[in-house]
Amino acid sequence: MRTQVAIIGAGPAGLTLSHLLYLQGIESVVLELRSREYIEHRVRAGVLEQGTVDLFRSAGVADRLDRECLVHHGIELLFERRRHRIPLTELTGGRAITIYGQQEVVKDLIRHRLEAGGQILFEATETTLLDLHTSSPRVRFRHGGEIHELQCDFVAGCDGGHGVSRTFIPPGAVSVYEKLYPFAWLGILAEAPPATDEIVYANHERGFALHSMRSPRLSRLYIQVPRDEPLERWPDDRIWEELRLRLGTDDGWTLNEGPIIEKSITAMRSLVTEPMQYGRLFLAGDAAHIVPPTGAKGLNLAVADVRVLAEALTAWYREGRDDLLAAYSTTCLRRIWRAEHFSWWMTWMLHRHEDEDGFLQRLQISQLRYVCTSRVAAASLAENYVGLETV
Ligand SMILES: Cc1cc2nc3c(=O)[nH]c(=O)nc-3n(C[C@H](O)[C@H](O)[C@H](O)COP(=O)(O)OP(=O)(O)OC[C@H]3O[C@@H](n4cnc5c(N)ncnc54)[C@H](O)[C@@H]3O)c2cc1C
């Protein structure tokens, strides 16, 4: 088997890259560990930055997104039982965020790739990357019970935070910067109309909570729990009770409840791999960096990376230029570190930390009041949240 670009992983990064390359006449094969059914139903992110939506539109894959998405012009910060609105659109010269589930993005991209004759090999296992430091790398994998070898010009490692691509870079060739948080998010998807028009981020003495949504009928809610918390400790009734407490306000607002159709715990960490390339291997998305979900940046960074990578590969194939490929890591890392800082900052400001005398809590409330009363501070949050155009 031979292709121009071998893409490992059919998440938002890998599928978007494959589609952008196809638009430039560059061939790719996508190898995905899981089944199509599995990845089309994996509930994860749901907040798309303006730039992500603009890219999907210009790439012609936003037809269903435009019909079904919810556009939001603000978010709310809740502390001391009162909500404060951050008017994102007003503060950013007209930009907005779009609510559309990551699994829907994945479904759309898979459909567009397959309709255009794109090759996605699902349930490809035992992926091994070979000869990455040569001009003709190879990918060996098992598919349909047989071992195959894919020859290519480049390998794009888009296989997420638990993927294998990164492990084929020799120790010492990259540095990894990492921060683990002592808490996690317990997230639910519930068949209940959202009880809020905009996303609510809550700082509460019992811990962080988030009220988000996926559609007019589906609510997406999260609570901060200790790291390594067993899911069995959280029967549905206990989750709703905690959400009612942490999201409660003094104005009589009530939470809409309904059957929980998905429940999971996500560990929180920040991680950056530098550089994001080794020989002919280019890492993109969660394979290269992780952010805690508080800033809603992971999916958006994945798409931003592959936009840069697709442009660099196009310049290589069309004009024989390798300067953009050489600069890939440096270009992406500017946006990545900005998003890492923003995600860390939002996480710090909103979660309950080890804080014996309440010093940190007082700093958090002071910061929240500042963000909600100073137009400059609010604008800084807003421009980071909707996504910076240039970094
Ligand atoms: C609970 C939760 C909430 C989140 N909320 C948000 C949010 O609101 N906004 C936001 O922007 N981001 C959010 N994120 C982050 C976002 O989901 C990720 O950043 C995003 O999935 C990254 O896309 P990716 O394509 O890089 O990786 P992934 O989506 O992880 O895709 C990687 C793919 O590679 C496959 N794979 C793995 N190993 C192999 C292998 N060996 N061979 C072949 N294939 C392999 C995987 O099965 C997967 O399909 C959230 C994440 C979680 C977990």
The ligand as an ORCA input file, in Angstrom:
! r2SCAN-3c Opt
* xyz 0 1
  C     -15.034     15.175     28.790
  C     -14.308     16.041     27.801
  C     -14.806     17.308     27.498
  C     -14.150     18.112     26.587
  N     -14.659     19.357     26.310
  C     -14.091     20.110     25.347
  C     -14.688     21.347     24.913
  O     -15.722     21.770     25.407
  N     -14.088     22.042     23.910
  C     -12.929     21.599     23.321
  O     -12.428     22.268     22.400
  N     -12.338     20.432     23.714
  C     -12.894     19.660     24.698
  N     -12.330     18.451     25.052
  C     -11.100     18.025     24.427
  C     -11.347     17.389     23.066
  O     -12.312     16.368     23.155
  C     -10.031     16.831     22.523
  O      -9.057     17.831     22.625
  C     -10.181     16.366     21.081
  O     -10.807     15.110     21.057
  C      -8.824     16.280     20.383
  O      -8.997     15.762     19.092
  P      -7.885     14.816     18.473
  O      -8.352     14.488     17.100
  O      -6.564     15.422     18.655
  O      -7.881     13.518     19.408
  P      -9.009     12.420     19.627
  O     -10.365     13.004     19.480
  O      -8.661     11.733     20.908
  O      -8.810     11.437     18.424
  C      -7.746     10.506     18.379
  C      -8.197      9.278     17.612
  O      -7.101      8.368     17.490
  C      -7.558      7.062     17.775
  N      -6.393      6.268     18.205
  C      -5.846      6.177     19.436
  N      -4.791      5.341     19.420
  C      -4.665      4.904     18.142
  C      -3.769      4.006     17.499
  N      -2.793      3.394     18.171
  N      -3.932      3.752     16.167
  C      -4.922      4.374     15.473
  N      -5.816      5.233     16.044
  C      -5.683      5.495     17.358
  C      -8.613      7.260     18.837
  O      -9.513      6.150     18.888
  C      -9.299      8.530     18.343
  O     -10.372      8.262     17.475
  C     -12.967     17.626     25.964
  C     -12.460     16.359     26.259
  C     -13.119     15.568     27.166
  C     -12.571     14.183     27.456
*
